[in-house]
Amino acid sequence: MPETTAPDRPRLAPGVRLHFDQTRNAWVLLGPERVIETEGPASEILRRCDGTRTLSQIVDELAALYTAERAEIEGDVKDMLTELVSKRMVV
């Protein structure tokens, strides 16, 4: 089985959407028979997964937004997206 990696131009998988849940007062990732509540910068990452931005552009935007080291942001973004790819929530 091939190793799962973060895509070059990540986007939400078909049937998956990011939604602000008023009841939870939080962003949630909705998929077939799944709800994942996003915490911290996860919603910022997912809002940028539109299929047009490259992984590098997403990392640059987040590094500027959070005034953080690019390498640290890049590792976190890749880890999160790789996990969501394995769950078939991001392609």
N, C-alpha and C positions, 0 to 999 in steps of 0.2 A: 504494500500500500504506500503511495507517495506521501512524502512529508507535507503537512499543511503549512502554508505560509500566508502572510498578509498579501493581498492583491496590490498591483501597481496603481490601479484606479478603483479603490473600493467603493462599493455601493450596496445598499440594502438588497437582500435577495427578493425575488418576486414573492409577493404575499406578505412581506414584512414591512412594518412602518414604525416610525418614531412618533409618539403621541404624548401630549401633556395630559396626564390624568388628574383632573380636578380633585377627585376624592383623595388620592394619595398625595396630592400637591407635589408631584414628581414626574419627570419624564420616564416613559416606559417604552420598551421595545416590544412591539406586538408581532407575533408570528403565529402560524398555524398551531393551535393548541398550546401556545406559550405566551407568557408575559414575563419580561425581565425588567425589573426596576433599575434604572441607571443611577449611579451615584457619582458625585464629584464631577470630574472633567469628562466622564464617559459620554454624557449627552452632547458635549461640545465636539467630541470626536465623531460621534454618529451623525450629527447635523451636517458635518462636512463630507460624509460618505455619499456623495451624489453621483459618482461615476465620471465626473468631469475633472475633479481635483486629483492630482497625483498624491501618492503617499507622502512624498517629499513636501509638497505644498501644504498638506494638512499639518505636518510636523512643524513647518516654518510658521504657519498661522498660530498654532498653539504655543510655540516657544515665545512668540511675540506677545500673545495674550496673557500668558502666565509669567512672563519674564523669567523663564527657566532655561537651563542648559539644554540645547538642542538634542544632544546625545541621550540625555535622560528621557526627554519627551519621546524621542524616536523609539527607544526601547519599550516604553509603556504602550505607545500606540500600536506598535507591531505585535506585542504580546496580546493586547486586547483583541485586535482584529483577527489574529491567528486563531484565538479561542472561538470567536464568533463565526469564523469560516468553518471550523470543525463542527459547529452546531448548526450549520447551514443557515445562518441569519445574515451573513455578509458574503458577497461574492466579488 
